[in-house]
Amino acid sequence: MFDVERLKIESGLEPRKLALLEEKIRGEFKADEMMFELHYIRVLKAIREGWISLEGALSESIKA
């Protein structure tokens, strides 16, 4: 649906860190693939722009 792969590359995060982030977000949106992708993209963009750190993204609820 979205170009998640491009954003993953642009994020500069290691594959292991991307997997941790994906696991956290997928855990909050298990039944809704579109909401998962939307929030995953939102967090990747926020990390890329420096609005939030990976640690901050992993420690907070995505739905908040």
Secondary structure, DSSP 8 states (H G I E B T S, - for coil): ---HHHHHHHHT--HHHHHHHHHHHHHHSTT-HHHHHHHHHHHHHHHHHTSS-HHHHHHS-TT-
